[in-house]
Amino acid sequence: MTPAVMDECRERGVVARVCGHHLDAQGRHVHTDLCDRTVCLEPERLAGILLVIGVAAGPEKVIPIRATLAGGYVSALVTDEPTARALLQAA
């Protein structure tokens, strides 16, 4: 990511990245200049797949995990107990 894309993400409230694409806290895809150069499945298509397993752990991943769940991009999550507890506390 270039400094310009990093600035754009910060300004637009990006909190997570899924398949190289950026999401805001509500799980909405934030289209950036990087999206045009990313060769990967778009988050909208990912949401249509029956079983998508996300793998993430740690306190710094709670907000990004919450965004991916809110957007419906993952249907199963592999994480550790402290991260799971943090997700449940905020729910």
C-alpha positions in Angstrom: 0.0 0.0 0.0 1.3 3.4 -0.9 1.2 6.3 1.6 -1.6 7.8 -0.5 -3.8 4.7 -0.2 -3.0 4.5 3.5 -4.1 8.1 3.9 -7.2 7.4 1.9 -8.1 4.4 4.1 -7.6 6.4 7.3 -9.8 9.2 6.0 -12.5 6.8 4.9 -12.7 4.9 8.2 -11.2 1.6 7.0 -10.8 -0.9 9.9 -10.3 -4.2 8.1 -9.0 -5.8 5.0 -10.5 -8.9 3.4 -9.0 -10.5 0.3 -7.1 -7.3 -0.3 -10.2 -5.1 -0.1 -11.0 -2.6 2.6 -14.0 -2.5 5.0 -15.4 0.1 7.3 -16.6 -0.7 10.9 -20.1 -1.6 9.5 -18.6 -4.1 7.1 -19.2 -2.1 4.0 -16.7 -2.4 1.2 -14.7 0.9 0.9 -13.6 1.2 -2.7 -10.1 2.6 -2.9 -7.5 3.2 -5.6 -6.0 -0.1 -4.6 -9.2 -2.0 -5.4 -8.7 -1.3 -9.1 -5.3 -3.0 -9.0 -6.2 -5.9 -6.7 -6.6 -9.3 -8.4 -8.8 -11.1 -5.9 -12.4 -12.1 -5.1 -14.5 -9.0 -4.3 -16.0 -9.0 -0.8 -19.5 -8.8 -2.3 -18.9 -12.2 -4.0 -17.3 -13.6 -0.9 -20.5 -12.9 1.0 -22.4 -15.1 -1.4 -20.3 -18.2 -0.6 -21.9 -20.7 1.7 -18.9 -21.5 3.9 -16.1 -18.9 4.4 -13.8 -19.5 7.4 -12.0 -16.5 8.8 -8.9 -17.0 10.9 -7.8 -14.1 13.2 -6.8 -13.6 16.8 -5.5 -11.0 19.2 -6.9 -7.8 20.7 -5.9 -5.8 17.6 -8.1 -8.0 15.5 -11.4 -7.6 17.4 -12.5 -4.5 15.4 -11.6 -6.0 12.0 -13.3 -9.3 12.9 -16.4 -7.4 14.0 -16.5 -5.6 10.6 -16.1 -8.8 8.6 -18.9 -10.4 10.6 -21.2 -7.4 10.2 -20.6 -7.5 6.5 -21.5 -11.2 6.3 -18.1 -12.0 4.7 -17.4 -15.0 7.0 -19.7 -17.7 8.2 -17.2 -19.4 10.6 -14.4 -18.0 12.7 -11.3 -19.6 14.1 -9.8 -17.6 16.9 -8.5 -17.9 20.4 -10.5 -17.7 23.7 -9.5 -14.1 24.7 -10.5 -12.8 21.2 -13.8 -14.7 21.3 -14.6 -13.3 24.8 -13.8 -9.7 23.6 -16.1 -10.2 20.6 -18.9 -11.5 22.8 -18.5 -8.7 25.4 -19.0 -6.0 22.8 -22.0 -7.8 21.2 
